[in-house]
Structures are given as structure tokens and as C-alpha cells.
């Protein structure tokens, strides 16, 4: 059986961005990793690896994290306007960051 191909640098960079965004949203919601894990049923070590960008979570896991934080899934995977390679994701205008939304979010992350 052939070994899986390791992810390229772009994938690794994006995985780290998603982990950082998850952490920012969690902190904005004034939650600890234990809070998220208790509400989502995810192991703390697994969750920590996701935030650190060392693990690629399945979609189901991202949905459970979003539900635990009471935010939309897109809030966890939103990319800033500039892509890691300095581009804008194939020339598409992605618009401004939406930040944190959903019930009780209190507005966009980092915005009044």
C-alpha cells in the first residue's frame, strides 16, 4: 500500500490559519478549550492539535466545534482577504472578514 502524499506548504499554511481562527473565535466567545470540548465531545488533546494547526479536522468535527461555540461554521474557516501566498484566492473578491456571528455573538470579531 502506497504512503499518502504529505500536504504541500499551502495546505499546511491554510490548516494553521484555520486553527488560529478557531482559537480567536473561542477567545472572543470567552471560552476555554475545556468549555468547547465539554460541549462538543471532542478530546482536549485533539482539539488542541486542531488549534495549533497540527491536525486536519473532519467536517463533522468542525461542525461540532461551531455548534459548541454557537457560531456559524464559516466563522471558523473564514480566510482573511490575503491568501498565504499573497494572492486573493484565484482573483475572486472575498470581501471583508465577517468575524463572529450567530446568536449571542455580539457583532463581528474585532469590530464594535
Secondary structure, 3 states (H helix, E strand, C coil): CCCCCCCCHHHHHHHHHHHHHHHHHHHHCCCCHHHHHHHHCCCHHHHHHHHCCCCCCCHHHHHHHHHHHCCCHHHHHCCCCCCCCCCCCCCCCCCCCCCCCCCCCCCCCCCC
